Amino acid sequence: MLRTTVPWMAPARRCRRAWASVSLVVGVCVLLAACGNSNDSGAGSAAGGSKLIILELPFPCGLNNFAKDMCDGAKAAEKHFPAGYSLQIKTAPNYDDQGAFNSLIQTSLQLKPAGLLVFANGAAAQTPFLNQGCEQGVKVIFVDTAGTGVKCQISFVTAPNKEMGAAAAKYLIEHPAPGGSKKAIVVSQQPGLFNSNDERVAGFKETIEAAGYKVVQTVVTSNDVTKTRTAVTNAVTAHPDVEAVFSANGPMGNGTEQALLEQPDIIQLTMDGNATDIPSILKGSVAANVAQSPYEDAKVAAELMVKAIEGESVPKFMPTPIKVIDKSNAQAYLDAGGSLRAE
């Protein structure tokens, strides 16, 4: 957190000494106090040497395990910041509310940070607001989900999302249903909205199609569990011989799981590795979950931002760990804390 200074104290002491000497210098004292306040208000300027880094999230840190891990990762990095650096975490209340998140970013820019770590909630939704920051010398690193067209973007830290989708497909290929139809349903967010979603879907489709599988329907939905449950139920009804359903993220996987409660023969594959989702593997309703590491995403992004502010070069893309969780390692994953961490 930023330490709060008290800029008026020294000027005030000078004022008291001046008043004791001669009352005519009261006006000078007021001027000195005003000068102290003016200097403090400019201390956060990126151009003036600010070392404030802000993590901008479109959801609260307490939303779920994913969000908590991301916030924890940034805080872990802060513990090792050089002297003079500080971290703030700014969160919007609703992941789907792009307007609220954009307003949050605009408010954060008033603090004149040196760097923003941004989890985009739309491919271009934050671009004009982040470019305002670019004009004042701010550096931007996207975390987990990237935006486009940001002039001062220096890096993107995320799980290799296409590899995650491919890993889920490989699991299906290696663990097919007995007498399976080689037909699959994909559950996706709106294409073009989130690059992470699109890459996961592409990795899954390309890999299973190369193995002779066919995607018979792509269900386009959102993170709303009820909406997803209804949409997947309708898709499975339309394709009763489907062998597997792949969900491109954890919340959609939760809705899919509810839709398949009466369909135990359909293989369900999901993403993210949220600790609260892993018990579904142990009880058999989900076959596999490809875990990512939001903790490492935020931690690595914060570390890279410090290097960039210090004038060091940083990679334009930095992948973080992934792991397939199934019955063979689900309990061990939970026992280790339910998240992937390098430390």
N, C-alpha and C positions, 0 to 999 in steps of 0.2 A: 504494500500500500504506500501511497505518497505520504511523506512526512509533512505536517503543516508547520510552517514557520510563522513567526509573529512579527511582521515587518515594521510595525509602528513602535516597537519598544525602544530601539536605539534613538530614533528621532524624538520620541517623547522625553527621554532623559535629557537630550540636548535642549529641548524646549524648556524643561524645568530649570536648568542651569541658566539659560538665557533670561528667563523671567525673573530669576533671583537677581540678575545683574541690572537689568533695565527693562521696564515694561514696554518700551517702544519696539522691542524686537519680537513681540508676540506674532506680528505678521510674518516675520522670517521663520519663526518656529512652525507656524501653520504650513508654510511653504515646504519646510524640510519634511514634515510628516507626510505631506502630499507626495513629495518625491519618493519617499520610502514605499508608499502604496503603489506608485506607478512602476517602480522597479519590480515589485513582486508580481504584478499582473502580467508582466512580459516574460517572466522566468520560464514559462512552459513552452515558449516558442521553439519549434523544430529548428528554425534557422539560428536561434540563439543558443542551441546546445541542449535542448531537452532530451532526456533519456527515458521518457515515459513510453511504455509499450502497453497497448490495450488489446485484449482479446475480445472480439466482437462476436457474440453468439445470438442466433435468432430464437433461442430457447433458454429456459432457466437451467442453472447448474443442477438443480434438484429434480429435473424432469424424469430422468431414468438413469440407469447405470452408465449408459453411453455418455450422457451429458456430464455426469459426475466425474467420470474418468477423464474427460477432456479438461474440465476445470482443474482437477487434481494434477494433471500433467503440466499445465501452465504454472501452477503454484510450485511444483517441484523444481521447475527450471528457475523460477525466481529466487529460490534459496541460494543459487550459485551465480546470481547476477554480479557483475563487478560493481564496485562502489559508485553511487550516483544513478544507478538504474532502478526503475520501479515498474511494477505491473498493476494494472487494473483490469477487472473483468466486467464487461457490460453485457447484459442479457435482455432480450426482448421476451415478452410473455407468451407469444404464439408463433410457432415455426412457420405457419402459413401466411402470416400477416407481414407482407413485404413492406407496406407503408410504415408500420411501427418500427421495423428493423432499420429502414432507411433514416427515419427520424432519430433513432438511437445513434447511428453513425454520424449524422450531422451534429448532434449534441456532443459527441465524443471529440469531434474535430475542434470544438471550441476550447478544449483542453490543450490543444496544440501538441499532440504527441509526436514522437519521432517515428513510431512504427505502429501499424495495425495488423493484427492477426485476425483474419476474417473467414468465418464459415458462411459462404454465400447461400442464400435461400432463393436463388434464381440466377440463370446464366448471365443476364445483363441487368438484373434488377438494381444492383448496388453501383453499377458502373459510373453514372454521372456524379454520385455523391463521393465515391472514392477518388474520382479524378479531381474533385475539389480539394481533397487532401493532398493529392500529388502536387497541386499548384502551390501548396504551402510547405513542400519539402518532405512530406510523409512517405515512408516506405510501406509497401503492402505485401504480406505473405498470405496466400489462401491456405486454409486448413480444411482437410477432408473434402470439401466441395468448392470448386473454383468458379469465379466469374470470368467474364471476357471483357477485353477492351480497356483494361485498367493500365494506364500509362506507367505507373510506378510500381507495378508488380515485380517482385524480384525472385519469388520462388513459390512453389506449390508443394505442400507436404500432405501426403495422404497414403492410404493403403493402395496397392496396385489393383484397382477395381476390376479391370478386365481379367486379371489373374484370379480374382475371387470368384467371378462368375464361371470361369473355366474350371476352377477347383471343384465347385459344386457339380458341374457337368461330369467331371472325371469320377466323382464319387458315384453318381448314378450309373455311369457306364460300368464301373467295377462292382456295383452292388445292385444289379437289375432285379426287378420283381420276377418271380418264377412265372414263366410264360407271358412276360410283359409284352405290351403292344408296341413299345418304342414310340409312344405318343406322349407329348408333354404339354403342359400349360405354363405360361410365364405370367407372373403377376408383377406389374410395373407401374411406376409413376408416369405422368404425362411425358412422352418423349420430348427431348429438347429442353426440359426444365432443369434437370440436374445431371451434370456430366457423369457423376458417380453411378447413378441409376443406369444411364445409357450404356456405360462401359461394362457394367456387370451383366446386363441383359445381352449385350453383344458377345461377351466372352462365353456365356452359357450357351447361347444359340449356336455359335460357330463350332463349339466343341462337340455338342451332342449331334448336330447335323452331320458333322464329319464322320460320326460313328453310326450313322444310319437312322438316327431318331428324327422325328418330325414334331415341330411346334404347331399344334393344331389351333391354338388360340392364345393371343396376348391380352390379358385382362388389364385395362388401364384404370387405375384407382388412385388412392391417396393413402396417407398414414392413418386415416380414420378406420378403426377396426370394424365398426358396423358396416360401413360402405364396402369394405373389402370382403367381409364375410358374405354379404349378399351377392356381390359380383362373382366371387369364386364359386359359390353354390350354384349360380346360374350356369357358369361355364362347365362345371363338372356334370351338371344335368344334361347339357347339350353334347357332352363327350363322355359318355359313361364308361368307355374302355380306356380312358387315359391312364397312363402308368405313373406319372409323376407330376408334381406341381412345384415350380421354382418361384420363390418370392425374393425380390431384389433388395429388400431390407427387413429389419426386425419387426417394425410395426405392421407392415403388410403381411409378414409371416404370422403374426398373432391373429390377424383376421382370417388368414388362410387356415390356420390350425382349427379355429372354431368351425369353419365351413366343412372341414374334413373329419370331424369327430365321429361321424357315422360311416366313414370311408376308410377303414384301417388298412386296406390293401394298397391305397395310393401312397406312393413315396413322397414325403414332403421335405423340401430342401429350402433353407433360409439363410440369412446373412446377419452379420454384425457381431455375434457372440455375446450379446447382453447376458449378464449373469442370471437375470430373472427368466430368460428364455431356455436356459440349459436343462432345467428339470423336465421339460417336454421331451428331450432326447432320452432321459432316463426312464420315463414312463412309456416311451415308444410312439408317441404321436408325431414326433419329428425325427427324421432319419439322420440329418446332418445339418450343422450350422457352421458357416465359414466365418471365423472370428477375425476382426480387425483390432487395431489398438488406438482408440481415440486418445488415450493417455500419452502414447508416444507421439501421435500427431501434434498435439499441442506443445508438448515438452520440446520436441525437436524444432518446431516452428519458432518458439521463443528463443531457443539457443541460436538459431540461424539469424534471427532478427538482431540480436546483440552483435554478432559478427559483422553483419551488414552495416550497422550503425558505426561500428568501429573501423569501417573501411575495408573489411575483408571481402573477398569474393565468396558467393554462396551458390550452390547448384540450383538450376532453374526448376528441377523436380527432385523430390526426395521421397522415395517409397518407405513405408513402415511395415512391420511384420503382419502376416496373416497366418491362420492355422485352421485346419478342418477339425471340428469337434463332432464326435459321434459317440456311440455307447462305449467304445474302447477307452476313451480318455475324458469323458464328460465329468466324471466325479473328480478326477485329478485336477481338471481345469477349475472346478468350483472350489476345491480345497486350496488351490493356489491364489484364490481371491476373485476368480471369475473375470480376469482380464489379462491381456498380454502386456507385459512390462519388461523392458530390457534390464532394469535394475533389480 
